[in-house]
Amino acid sequence: MEPPNFEAAICDFKLGRCLGKINFIFINKKLCDMIFYMNNYAFIDSQNLNLGIKEQGWKLDFKRFRKYLWEKYHAKKAFLFIGFVPQYQSLYTALQEDGYILVFKPTLTLQNGRVKGNVDAELVLHAMIEYNKYEKAVIVTGDGDFACLVKYFMVKDKLLRLIIPNGNGYSALLSKLNPPMVFMDNLKDKLERSNRQNKRGIS
């Protein structure tokens, strides 16, 4: 997903400033916010997101979620950390078309048949590799393994929002930090996938 282009607005702002005409930019506060925060990045723990939504009995529309991340938090890029399973290639293509940057982790098949792909290290690593390229971070997870990253970002004033997939099932380690949080329990009406839609979520 390509975010709206605000270069012209920024140029007009600079020109208006030179002319001493800056009041117009405050007419639309939302536009001002988007210009200021237009370079935020989202880092998404897909496994925790998927399980958290499933536990609530609904399915996430990933296309709507990508749009939400842009419109609400101005996330120019959204990194989705996900275990790679060859037979899900069509799913990965659909997610890329919806605007996600996929970061794959090799998976292991457990004795019970469950596929396991731990993305924790990759998410933390990419958040730090990209650190100087974005203004603020939006982290999507309820996993306490990310508490150290959340705490560090809070100290550095780098965390815009922590989005918790399931408000009834997230780590106390995150809760103790008291970060700025949003619970996806309250977003079902906006982000639920319709039964009439083609499958474009993680099953």
C-alpha positions in Angstrom: 0.0 0.0 0.0 1.4 3.3 -1.0 0.6 6.1 1.5 -0.9 9.4 0.2 1.7 11.8 -1.2 2.2 14.9 0.9 5.3 16.3 -0.8 3.2 19.1 -2.3 1.6 19.9 1.0 5.1 20.1 2.6 6.4 22.3 -0.2 3.4 24.6 0.1 4.0 24.8 3.9 7.6 25.8 3.3 6.6 28.4 0.7 3.9 29.7 3.0 6.3 30.0 5.8 8.7 32.0 3.7 5.8 34.4 2.8 4.7 34.6 6.5 1.5 32.7 5.7 1.6 29.7 7.9 -1.9 29.9 9.4 -3.4 27.8 6.7 -1.6 24.7 7.7 -3.4 24.6 11.1 -6.8 24.5 9.4 -6.6 20.8 9.1 -5.0 19.3 12.2 -5.3 15.8 10.8 -3.2 16.8 7.8 -0.6 18.4 10.1 -0.4 15.2 12.1 0.0 13.1 9.0 2.8 15.3 7.7 4.6 15.1 11.1 4.2 11.4 11.6 4.2 10.2 8.0 7.3 8.2 8.4 6.2 5.8 11.2 6.8 2.0 10.8 4.7 -0.9 12.1 6.2 -4.2 13.3 3.7 -7.0 13.5 4.1 -10.3 15.3 1.8 -12.3 13.0 1.6 -15.4 15.1 0.5 -13.5 18.2 -1.9 -11.4 16.1 -3.4 -14.5 14.5 -3.9 -16.4 17.7 -5.2 -13.4 19.6 -7.9 -12.7 17.1 -8.8 -16.4 16.7 -9.3 -16.6 20.5 -12.0 -13.9 20.2 -13.8 -15.9 17.6 -13.4 -13.6 14.6 -11.1 -13.3 11.5 -9.0 -10.3 10.7 -9.2 -8.5 7.3 -5.6 -7.8 6.7 -6.3 -5.3 3.9 -8.5 -3.2 6.3 -5.8 -3.6 9.0 -3.1 -2.2 6.7 -5.4 0.7 5.9 -6.1 1.3 9.6 -2.4 1.4 10.4 -1.8 4.1 7.8 -4.9 6.2 8.5 -4.7 6.0 12.3 -0.9 5.8 12.9 0.5 6.9 9.6 2.6 3.8 9.3 4.4 4.2 6.0 5.7 0.7 6.2 4.3 -2.4 7.9 6.6 -5.3 8.5 4.8 -8.6 9.0 7.0 -11.3 10.6 5.7 -14.7 9.7 6.8 -18.3 9.5 7.3 -19.6 6.0 5.3 -22.6 4.8 5.6 -23.3 1.0 2.0 -24.2 0.4 0.9 -20.8 1.7 2.6 -18.9 -1.2 -0.7 -17.5 -2.5 -1.4 -16.1 1.0 2.0 -14.4 1.1 1.3 -12.8 -2.3 -2.0 -11.5 -1.2 -0.5 -10.0 2.0 2.2 -8.3 -0.1 -0.5 -6.9 -2.4 -2.3 -5.5 0.7 0.8 -3.5 1.5 2.8 -5.6 3.9 6.5 -6.2 3.8 6.9 -9.8 4.7 9.9 -11.0 6.8 10.0 -14.8 6.8 11.2 -17.2 9.5 11.8 -20.9 8.8 9.3 -23.1 10.5 9.5 -26.4 12.4 6.7 -29.0 12.5 6.2 -30.3 16.0 5.2 -33.8 17.0 1.6 -32.8 17.3 1.6 -31.5 13.8 1.6 -27.9 14.8 3.8 -25.6 12.7 6.0 -23.4 14.8 7.9 -20.3 13.6 9.3 -18.0 16.3 9.7 -14.5 14.9 10.8 -12.7 18.1 14.4 -12.3 17.2 13.7 -11.1 13.6 11.2 -8.5 14.8 13.6 -7.0 17.3 16.5 -7.1 14.9 14.5 -5.3 12.1 13.2 -2.7 14.5 16.7 -1.8 15.4 18.1 -2.1 11.8 15.5 0.3 10.6 15.7 2.5 13.7 17.0 5.7 12.1 14.6 5.4 9.1 11.4 6.1 11.0 10.0 8.6 13.5 7.9 6.3 15.7 7.2 2.6 15.9 3.8 0.8 16.2 4.3 -2.7 17.6 1.6 -5.3 17.2 1.9 -8.1 19.8 0.8 -9.2 23.2 3.9 -11.4 23.8 6.0 -10.5 26.8 9.2 -11.5 25.0 9.0 -8.0 23.4 8.8 -6.2 26.8 12.5 -5.3 26.5 12.0 -3.7 23.1 8.8 -1.9 24.2 10.6 -0.5 27.3 13.6 0.6 25.3 11.4 2.4 22.8 9.5 4.1 25.6 12.7 5.4 27.1 13.8 6.7 23.7 10.3 8.2 23.0 10.2 6.0 19.9 7.0 4.1 20.7 3.8 5.5 19.2 1.5 2.7 20.1 1.5 -0.9 21.3 -1.4 -2.7 19.7 -2.6 -5.8 21.7 -4.5 -8.4 19.6 -6.3 -9.8 22.7 -6.9 -7.7 25.7 -7.9 -10.7 27.8 -4.7 -12.6 26.9 -1.5 -10.6 26.9 1.6 -10.6 29.0 1.8 -9.0 32.4 5.3 -7.9 31.4 3.8 -5.5 28.9 1.1 -4.4 31.3 3.7 -3.4 33.9 5.4 -1.0 31.5 2.1 0.9 31.1 2.8 1.8 27.5 0.4 3.6 25.2 -1.8 0.6 24.2 -4.8 -0.2 22.0 -6.7 -3.4 22.2 -8.0 -5.0 19.0 -11.0 -6.4 21.0 -12.5 -2.9 20.3 -11.7 -2.9 16.6 -13.8 -5.9 15.5 -16.4 -3.8 13.8 -13.8 -2.0 11.7 -11.4 -4.9 11.0 -13.4 -8.1 10.9 -13.3 -10.1 7.6 -16.7 -10.7 6.1 -17.7 -14.2 5.4 -18.5 -13.2 1.8 -14.9 -12.2 1.2 -12.2 -14.4 -0.2 -9.8 -15.8 2.3 -7.0 -13.3 2.7 -6.0 -13.9 6.3 -3.7 -16.3 8.1 -5.5 -19.5 8.8 
